[in-house]
Amino acid sequence: MNFLYLLTLAISLAGLGALDRRHKLAFAKNPKAALLATGLPYLLFVAWDFTGIFLGVFFKGDSPYLSGLMLAPDFPIEELFFLAVLCYSTLIIANWLPLLLNRSKK
């Protein structure tokens, strides 16, 4: 089993958390709002994935970087971490971009 992709996703989440804490962008600023803003899309994406798997549209690829740990047929554990990175990074960008734009105007 190869855990490289899973490790990369976990490191990415840790980096997003550090960025969040450093600049007080999401969970460090308003944990309830951040949980809602990431949790709802996360759950929708998981439901989307299971629907796609059920319809035969989504399937597990044959990558040597996957751990082989499956939560369901065609649903590797890495998918949960990927969706977390996707949702969290979107929230970080959405909160950080206005700060960067305001800073450049000054």
N, C-alpha and C positions, 0 to 999 in steps of 0.2 A: 504494500500500500504506500502511496505517495501522498504526503500531506502538504506539499509545496503550495498549492493553490489555496487550501484552507488556511495555512499559516500566513500567506500574503493578505488574504481578506481580514484575518484577525489583526494583523499589524496595521492595515489600513483603517480599521475601526478604532484602534488605539490612537493612531495619528489624528483622526478626526476628533476624537475625544480631547486630545491635548490641544488641538487648535481651538476647539469650542471653549475649553477652560481658559486658555490664554487670552482670548478675545471676547469672552462672555457672549457667544453668538446664539446659542440654542438652549441646551439643557442647563448650562451654567447661568443663563439669564432668566429663563422661565421654564422649569422642568415640566409642568403640567401641559403647557401649550406645545412644547417640543415633543412630548410623548404623544400627544394627539396628532400633531403634524407629521410625525414619522410613523406612528402606530397604525393609523387608518390606511394610508397607502400601502404599508407593509402587508397588512392583512388582505387588502385587495389584490396585491400582486401574488401572494401565496394562493389565494382562491383562483386567480387567473391562471397560475401555473397548473394547479390541479385540474382545472377545466380543460386546459390545453392538452394535458397528459391524457385525460379521459377521452378526449376527442381524437387523440392520435396525432395531434399537431406538434406537441413538444415531446422530446425524448432525450434520454441521457446520451451524451456524446461518448466517444471512445478516446478520451484524453488520458495520457499517462500521468497527468498532474492531479487527477481526482483521487480522493482517499479511498473510494470504494464503499464508504459508509452511506447506506441508503436509508432514507426515512420512509420511503414508499417506492413502488416501482417507478423508475425514471425520475426520481426526485432525490438527488444527492444532498447530503448535509451542507455542502458548499453553497447550494442555492439559497438557503436561509441567510447565510452570511453575506452573500452577494446582494440580496435584496436589502439587507440592513445597510450596507455600504451605499447602495443606490439612494435609499431614502434619506439617510443621514447626510450624505454629501450634498444632496439637493437642498436640504434645509440649511446647511452651513453656507452654501453659495448664495442662497436667497437672502440670508441675513448679513452676509459679509459684503456682497456687491454694493449695496447702497452706502455702506461705510467707506468703501474704497472710492466710490464716485464722489461722495461728499468731500473726502480728503483731497481729491485731485482738483476740485473747484476752488479750494482755498488758496 
